[in-house]
Amino acid sequence: MSTPTIAPPQRDPAEVAPADSYHKADPVWVYRDGWRAGVIEAASPRAVTVTYRPGSHLGTGVDTFTASYVTSRADEDPALDRREENALAHRRPRSGGDGASVLDGPQR
């Protein structure tokens, strides 16, 4: 399916998938000043949290949407769908002098 063309208020409610039918990493379209490619971060019975591309640049935003503002996406978006492969930097834990991860914090 390509980019949706109908705005959320005009969608047939019978064709809107419930928010909790989505799962983490599902590719979706979200409606924010037009339909934008996104990826589900979390879902509840009432809404989903999505990382999405708010414009034509590679930057992303994170927001929460109700079900009528979300629909499944089949088109691939390389900037979102393979974030680990395309990441500019990966945060890796550093070892402290005692071999423990600096991110672990002090041990008591």
ABEGO torsion letter per residue (X at the ends): XBBBABBAAABBAAABBBAAABBBGBBBBBBBGEBBBBBBABBBAABBBBBBBABABABBBBBBBBAAABBBBABBBAAAABAAAABABBBBBBBBAAGBBAAAEBBX
